[in-house]
């Protein structure tokens, strides 16, 4: 019986992959333990931003004293960070005994057992970006029982010039619809009420099939699957988000009216340098379409500031796009070089101070936009899925509106996993606060 401890950094896909690996290890007889007691520490890390990569890198160094004392714990590095740093981790840290790229997840449990048996190093890096060894497991063990995630497609073929994903997660590959639907059923059986479909670009789902089965059909089938009460999906590429998808969202009551449509920049010149295949005007057209067909929807976005060559005028165009569109939420980031991507060697790299100054300015603007949108919601009521105790907010519960806004509310923990109707009473820029006006009878 081996003891393992998981440490997960990065996006929802990493969380989902490590939950599946966790479930598989437990099924094989492994026991989850605290970090101090584990024989094997499994890191799943993100390589999309330099900061996340540095964090894992420095964490790996912390095992030196215990390794020198008793040659434990073994450490495994998995996920996209393993793909980018795996060989270096081997040469620098003797306690790293396994590296596994995201497309080798199916071989991970057996690889970890090989390390435990003989202590020898195991390399499962993704040499071929088209090959995929999937894990026949769902995220049965997950932090939130009521929310389940399902990857519908792996990898990406878009090659935005700043992005490392196509280099570390390989070529685009849709999962067969039967597998996705079976996983949704398993999640529902294990208590999930809300299903989120994951992919770097979910809208391209099925483009690699020989038939015409695509995202619209999958979305509708998941929305109608027995026991599914809410469906969300991330991420959508603006050029691939169609009116047909918006119509399915409007027609199917279980699909949440919330959408993440990453704009990345408001400047056409920068969008071109980023190899994003839309102009600002085309993006605006999509926003108008979404708001026409889904007037009550929550619209989120991603934005990068300080891309190589971004002038003050380009940056101002991003600021004006935010003011014009009024997103509900924007995930902002200062550009960070990812080695091996075209943007990393582009001329016009900006000093860190300029990037951080722009990041602060853009955050300030978006915070004020989000706050004024949220304030206008005071007095309105929403159906909220209670997820459990709030991580921030003593004694409060946390849930989400269909439009994906976090709501904090007083109430009994036994309401977790139930839908309640909440009236919004206060608004902050990152969350809403409310009171329950209708709740199920749990007796
Ligand atoms: S669409 Fe662009 S930003 Fe998104 S994962 Fe693919 S390459 Fe990266």
Boltz pocket constraint, residues with backbone or C-beta under 6 A from the ligand:
constraints:
  - pocket:
      binder: B
      contacts: [[A, 156], [A, 157], [A, 158], [A, 159], [A, 160], [A, 163], [A, 164], [A, 165], [A, 166], [A, 200], [A, 201], [A, 237]]
      max_distance: 6.0
